[in-house]
Amino acid sequence: MIRSRLCVLAENVVQDVQTNTISIFGIVEEMIAQGFPLFIPKVAFFVLWERELTDPSRYDAEFSVTLNEQRLHTVPVTMDFRDGRRHRSIVALQGIMIPQPGQLTFSLRIQDVAEATYIFPVTAPQSTITIQ
């Protein structure tokens, strides 16, 4: 059975070629926009998957970004565990437009097998008007 061990959205995810370690920079917990539409210039979605060795080693998956259940972006992803038990999925986006406030969901889904999701709010700051 495949399962997600870790799922995070960040400004950047880097895999070191020499040590094979992962570094995650600027984890996103929420976004407060100054206005809409909001342009996010760069984000990376990271999932650490784990499988049983009896599970298939290769899967076709779908990465998607939704806002309040409206799909903003979708791309196919191929996952190959090779002979290992773990797989690291890194999906980097070089810009995405968020049209309005709401719940933003990043998801990597292997149909009928497993799904990793990261959900957080996108809000506008509270405006205050002072009358004197």
C-alpha positions as CSV (number, residue, x, y, z in Angstrom):
1,M,0.0,0.0,0.0
2,I,1.4,3.4,-1.0
3,R,1.1,6.3,1.5
4,S,2.3,9.8,1.8
5,R,4.8,10.2,4.6
6,L,5.4,14.0,4.2
7,C,3.6,16.6,2.1
8,V,4.6,20.3,2.1
9,L,4.4,23.4,0.0
10,A,7.3,25.8,0.1
11,E,9.0,28.6,-1.8
12,N,11.7,26.2,-2.9
13,V,12.7,22.5,-2.6
14,V,16.2,21.5,-3.5
15,Q,17.7,18.0,-3.9
16,D,21.5,18.0,-3.4
17,V,23.1,16.0,-6.2
18,Q,26.1,14.9,-4.1
19,T,24.4,13.9,-0.9
20,N,20.9,13.2,-2.2
21,T,19.4,15.2,0.7
22,I,16.3,17.4,0.4
23,S,16.3,21.0,1.6
24,I,12.9,22.9,2.0
25,F,12.9,26.7,2.1
26,G,10.0,29.0,3.1
27,I,7.2,26.6,4.1
28,V,3.8,28.1,3.2
29,E,1.3,28.1,6.0
30,E,-1.1,30.8,4.7
31,M,-1.1,33.7,2.2
32,I,-2.3,37.1,2.9
33,A,-2.7,39.0,-0.4
34,Q,-2.6,42.8,-0.7
35,G,-5.1,42.4,-3.5
36,F,-6.5,40.0,-6.1
37,P,-5.6,38.6,-8.5
38,L,-2.6,37.4,-6.6
39,F,0.4,36.2,-8.6
40,I,2.7,33.6,-6.9
41,P,5.9,33.7,-8.8
42,K,7.5,30.4,-7.5
43,V,6.4,27.5,-5.3
44,A,7.3,23.9,-5.0
45,F,5.2,21.0,-3.8
46,F,7.0,18.1,-2.1
47,V,5.7,14.6,-1.3
48,L,7.7,11.8,0.3
49,W,5.9,8.5,-0.7
50,E,6.5,5.1,0.8
51,R,5.4,1.7,-0.7
52,E,5.5,-2.0,0.1
53,L,8.0,-3.8,-2.2
54,T,5.1,-5.9,-3.5
55,D,3.4,-2.7,-4.9
56,P,4.1,-1.7,-8.5
57,S,7.2,0.5,-8.9
58,R,5.8,2.9,-11.5
59,Y,2.6,5.1,-11.3
60,D,1.0,7.7,-13.3
61,A,-0.4,10.5,-11.2
62,E,-2.0,13.9,-11.5
63,F,-0.9,17.1,-9.9
64,S,-3.5,19.8,-9.4
65,V,-4.1,23.2,-7.8
66,T,-7.6,24.1,-6.9
67,L,-9.2,27.2,-5.3
68,N,-12.5,26.6,-3.6
69,E,-12.9,23.4,-5.7
70,Q,-12.2,25.4,-9.0
71,R,-9.3,23.8,-10.8
72,L,-6.5,26.3,-11.6
73,H,-3.8,24.0,-12.8
74,T,-3.3,20.4,-13.7
75,V,-0.3,18.4,-15.0
76,P,0.4,14.7,-15.3
77,V,3.3,13.3,-13.2
78,T,5.1,9.9,-13.5
79,M,6.4,8.4,-10.3
80,D,9.0,5.6,-10.5
81,F,10.1,4.0,-7.2
82,R,12.6,1.8,-9.2
83,D,13.7,-0.9,-6.7
84,G,13.2,1.3,-3.6
85,R,10.5,1.7,-1.0
86,R,10.5,5.5,-1.1
87,H,10.0,8.1,-3.8
88,R,10.3,11.9,-3.7
89,S,8.0,13.9,-5.8
90,I,8.9,17.5,-6.4
91,V,6.6,19.6,-8.6
92,A,7.9,23.2,-9.1
93,L,5.6,25.9,-10.4
94,Q,7.1,28.9,-12.1
95,G,4.1,31.2,-11.5
96,I,0.4,30.7,-10.7
97,M,-2.4,33.3,-10.6
98,I,-4.9,33.2,-7.7
99,P,-8.0,35.1,-8.7
100,Q,-9.7,35.5,-5.3
101,P,-9.6,34.5,-1.7
102,G,-10.4,31.0,-0.5
103,Q,-9.0,27.6,0.3
104,L,-6.1,26.7,-1.9
105,T,-5.4,23.0,-2.4
106,F,-2.3,21.5,-3.9
107,S,-2.7,17.8,-4.6
108,L,-0.8,14.9,-6.1
109,R,-3.1,11.9,-6.8
110,I,-2.5,8.4,-7.9
111,Q,-6.0,7.4,-9.1
112,D,-7.7,4.8,-6.9
113,V,-4.4,4.3,-4.9
114,A,-3.3,7.3,-2.9
115,E,-3.4,11.1,-2.6
116,A,-1.3,13.8,-0.9
117,T,-2.9,17.2,-0.3
118,Y,-1.8,20.5,1.2
119,I,-4.5,23.0,2.0
120,F,-4.2,26.5,3.3
121,P,-6.2,29.8,3.3
122,V,-5.5,32.7,0.9
123,T,-7.0,35.8,2.5
124,A,-7.0,39.6,2.1
125,P,-5.9,41.7,5.0
126,Q,-8.6,43.3,7.1
127,S,-9.0,46.9,6.0
128,T,-9.6,49.5,8.6
129,I,-11.0,52.9,8.1
130,T,-10.4,55.6,10.6
131,I,-12.6,58.6,10.5
132,Q,-11.4,61.6,12.4
